[in-house]
Amino acid sequence: MPGSERPPENWPGWPEGKKFALILTHDVEEQIGLDKCRELMRLERKLGFRSSFNFIPEGDYTVPRKLRDELTQNGFEVGIHDLKHDGRLFASRREFSQRATRINRYLAEWQVVGFRSAFMLHKLDWLHELNIQYDTSTFDTDPFEPQPEGRHTVFPFWIPRAITNHASNSRSGYVELPYTLPQDSTLFLLFREPTIDIWCKKLDWIAKHGGMALVNVHPDYLSFDRTVPKRREYPFVYYKSFLEYVSRTYQGVFWNATPRLPQLAKSRSPHQSRLWISQFSEWVHKRVI
């Protein structure tokens, strides 16, 4: 979208002087996706990447604490993906508030601070009822989503808390992280793309403008078998090839972080880290879209 590549006013840049940020996220929809999480984690670890796995607390599967612990102990992040993934989270304000209470219990129990709704549905002002640091339920542009209004930026931005809203926590707001690369389901299941060219082309454009490349890859749809993928799967080598392309093309110039703000602010030097956190916090509070 024209204009979405423009650097925000007073943007502090990425830590360590990196050219752009790469954030990898995974929404786990069903048991089949849960069963593939460790294999996906191993793939990313082998290639030197870290990511965030978003689980449905009251979905069709149970999220083992052992898996959550294993992910975080290896430098990955865990997030909340809706409550039930039934498309009813925003059906009414009353129903949202009831569900928000349960979501907050899982946020506390799992000790996580990130959220993404089902089907990328969003009412950003309602999310202040959640005890979150960030949300990833929007996108720069994606006309194929049920709620297709894009945010028209490839940078994070701040959602301030209004005094009159229903929020019960003391947070002044949260960071919104729009995904900026097409979802894997759109490319490889809906349009049956035979290559990763669209991913690479968009990544190159984001890198050129110093933005945030954030992608959502579902483990449910990855085929780790060497056989022909099932109807709702695509070969894992597509994603592997994408990660290899990033490493090969942008070695040393991209910043791979998980979405959690303390993770997002990590740097090799503690002093640089504190400085960047301060600069980012000051900037993001002014970046309201």
C-alpha positions in Angstrom: 0.0 0.0 0.0 1.5 3.4 -1.0 2.9 5.2 2.0 3.1 2.2 4.3 6.8 2.1 3.8 7.5 5.6 5.1 9.6 5.6 8.3 7.6 7.0 11.2 8.5 10.4 12.6 11.3 10.1 15.1 11.6 6.4 14.6 14.6 5.2 16.7 15.5 2.4 14.3 16.1 -1.2 15.2 18.6 -2.4 17.9 22.3 -2.8 17.0 21.7 -0.7 13.9 20.0 -3.6 12.1 18.4 -2.7 8.7 15.0 -4.3 9.4 13.2 -6.7 11.8 12.0 -10.2 11.2 9.3 -11.6 13.4 8.1 -15.2 12.9 4.7 -16.2 14.4 2.7 -19.4 14.4 -1.0 -19.9 15.1 -1.7 -23.4 16.2 -5.3 -24.2 15.1 -5.8 -27.9 15.8 -4.2 -31.0 17.4 -2.4 -31.8 14.1 -0.7 -28.4 14.4 0.1 -29.0 18.1 1.8 -32.2 17.1 4.1 -30.4 14.7 5.3 -27.7 17.0 8.4 -29.4 18.2 9.5 -30.2 14.7 8.9 -26.6 13.6 10.9 -25.4 16.6 13.8 -27.7 15.7 13.8 -26.5 12.1 14.0 -22.9 13.2 16.6 -23.6 15.9 18.8 -25.4 13.4 18.6 -22.4 11.0 19.3 -19.9 13.8 15.8 -18.3 14.2 13.4 -17.9 17.0 9.6 -17.4 16.8 6.3 -17.2 18.8 3.7 -19.9 19.0 0.1 -18.8 19.7 -2.1 -21.5 21.3 -5.9 -21.6 21.7 -6.6 -22.0 25.4 -10.1 -23.6 25.0 -9.8 -25.1 21.6 -9.9 -28.7 20.3 -6.6 -29.6 22.0 -4.9 -29.2 25.4 -1.7 -27.2 25.5 0.8 -29.2 27.7 2.8 -27.1 30.1 5.8 -29.2 29.2 5.6 -27.9 25.6 5.2 -24.3 26.7 8.2 -24.6 29.0 10.2 -26.3 26.3 9.5 -23.5 23.9 10.4 -20.7 26.3 13.5 -22.4 27.6 14.8 -22.6 24.0 14.3 -18.9 23.4 10.9 -19.1 21.8 7.7 -17.3 22.9 4.2 -18.4 23.7 1.1 -16.3 23.1 -2.7 -16.6 23.3 -4.7 -17.2 20.1 -8.2 -16.1 20.9 -10.2 -18.2 23.5 -12.1 -20.8 21.4 -11.3 -19.8 17.8 -15.0 -19.8 16.9 -15.3 -16.3 15.5 -17.5 -15.1 18.3 -14.9 -13.1 20.4 -16.3 -9.8 19.3 -20.0 -10.8 18.8 -21.0 -8.3 21.5 -19.3 -6.2 24.2 -20.9 -8.3 26.9 -19.7 -11.6 25.4 -16.2 -10.1 24.8 -15.9 -9.0 28.4 -16.9 -12.4 29.7 -14.3 -14.1 27.4 -11.7 -11.4 28.3 -11.9 -12.5 31.9 -11.0 -16.1 31.0 -8.3 -15.0 28.5 -6.7 -12.9 31.3 -6.6 -16.0 33.5 -4.7 -17.9 30.8 -2.4 -14.9 30.3 -1.5 -15.0 34.0 -1.3 -18.8 34.3 0.9 -19.1 31.2 2.8 -15.9 32.1 2.5 -14.5 28.6 1.7 -11.0 27.3 0.8 -11.4 23.6 -2.5 -12.0 21.8 -3.9 -12.7 18.4 -7.6 -13.2 17.6 -9.1 -15.9 15.4 -9.6 -15.0 11.7 -7.7 -11.7 12.4 -10.9 -10.1 13.7 -10.3 -7.1 15.7 -11.8 -4.3 17.7 -8.6 -2.7 19.0 -10.2 -0.5 21.6 -11.9 -3.5 23.2 -8.5 -5.2 23.7 -7.6 -2.9 26.5 -9.6 -5.3 28.7 -6.8 -7.8 28.1 -3.6 -7.7 30.2 -1.4 -7.7 27.2 1.7 -5.9 26.0 1.0 -6.5 22.3 -1.5 -7.7 19.8 -0.9 -9.1 16.3 -4.5 -9.3 14.9 -4.0 -6.7 12.2 -2.0 -6.4 9.0 -0.6 -3.8 6.7 -2.8 -5.0 3.8 -4.7 -8.3 3.3 -8.0 -8.1 1.2 -8.6 -11.8 1.8 -9.4 -11.6 5.5 -13.0 -11.4 6.8 -12.3 -7.9 8.2 -10.1 -6.7 5.3 -9.3 -3.1 6.5 -5.5 -2.8 6.6 -3.4 -0.6 8.9 -1.2 0.6 6.0 2.1 0.5 7.8 5.0 -2.0 8.1 6.0 -0.6 11.5 4.6 -1.2 15.0 2.3 1.3 16.5 0.7 2.2 19.8 -3.0 1.7 20.8 -3.6 4.1 23.7 -6.1 3.3 26.4 -9.1 5.7 26.5 -10.2 6.9 30.0 -13.8 5.9 29.2 -13.2 2.3 28.1 -14.0 -0.9 30.0 -10.3 -1.7 30.8 -9.8 -2.9 34.3 -6.0 -3.0 34.2 -3.6 -0.1 34.8 -1.8 -0.3 31.4 -1.8 2.9 29.4 -2.1 0.9 26.1 -0.4 -1.8 24.1 1.7 -2.2 21.0 0.0 -3.3 17.8 2.2 -5.5 15.5 0.6 -5.9 12.1 1.7 -8.8 10.0 3.3 -7.6 6.8 3.9 -10.7 4.8 1.1 -12.8 3.3 -0.1 -15.7 5.5 1.1 -19.1 4.4 -2.6 -20.3 4.1 -3.3 -17.5 1.6 -0.3 -18.2 -0.5 -0.1 -22.0 -0.5 -3.6 -23.2 0.3 -5.9 -20.6 -1.2 -3.8 -19.6 -4.3 -1.6 -22.7 -4.5 1.5 -20.7 -5.2 4.3 -23.1 -6.3 7.1 -20.9 -5.1 8.1 -18.5 -2.3 8.6 -15.6 -4.7 5.9 -13.4 -3.3 7.3 -13.8 0.3 10.8 -12.9 -0.9 9.6 -10.0 -3.0 7.7 -8.4 -0.2 10.5 -9.1 2.3 13.0 -7.3 -0.1 10.7 -4.3 -0.2 10.3 -4.2 3.6 14.1 -4.6 4.1 14.7 -1.7 1.6 12.6 0.6 3.7 13.8 -0.6 7.1 10.4 -2.0 8.3 9.1 -5.0 10.2 8.7 -8.3 8.3 6.1 -10.2 10.4 4.7 -13.5 9.0 2.2 -16.0 10.3 3.0 -19.6 9.5 0.6 -22.3 10.7 2.2 -25.6 11.8 -1.1 -27.3 10.9 -0.5 -26.7 7.2 3.2 -27.8 7.1 3.9 -31.2 5.6 7.1 -32.5 7.2 6.7 -35.8 5.3 8.6 -36.4 2.1 5.3 -37.7 0.5 2.8 -35.6 -1.4 1.2 -33.1 1.0 -2.5 -33.5 1.9 -5.1 -31.1 0.5 -4.7 -28.6 3.4 -0.9 -28.9 3.6 2.1 -27.6 1.7 5.8 -28.8 1.8 7.7 -27.5 4.8 10.6 -26.8 2.4 8.8 -23.7 1.3 9.2 -22.2 4.8 12.7 -23.6 5.2 13.7 -22.1 1.8 12.3 -18.7 2.9 14.4 -18.8 6.1 17.4 -19.8 4.2 16.8 -16.9 1.7 16.6 -14.4 4.6 19.9 -15.7 6.1 21.6 -15.9 2.7 20.5 -12.5 1.4 20.5 -10.4 4.6 23.1 -12.1 6.8 24.1 -9.7 9.6 21.6 -6.9 8.7 18.3 -8.2 10.0 17.0 -8.5 13.6 15.1 -11.6 14.4 13.1 -11.1 17.6 10.0 -12.6 19.2 7.1 -10.1 19.6 7.2 -9.8 23.4 8.4 -6.3 24.2 11.2 -7.3 26.6 12.4 -9.7 23.9 11.8 -7.1 21.2 14.2 -4.8 23.1 17.1 -7.2 23.6 20.5 -6.1 22.4 24.0 -7.4 22.8 24.9 -4.6 25.1 22.8 -4.0 28.3 23.4 -0.2 27.9 22.3 -0.3 24.3 19.3 -2.4 25.3 18.1 0.1 27.9 18.7 3.0 25.6 16.7 1.3 22.8 13.9 0.4 25.2 13.7 4.0 26.3 13.7 5.3 22.7 11.2 2.8 21.5 8.8 3.4 24.4 9.0 7.1 23.8 8.4 6.7 20.1 5.7 4.1 20.2 3.5 6.1 22.5 3.4 8.8 19.8 2.8 6.4 16.9 -1.0 6.2 16.9 -2.8 5.1 13.7 
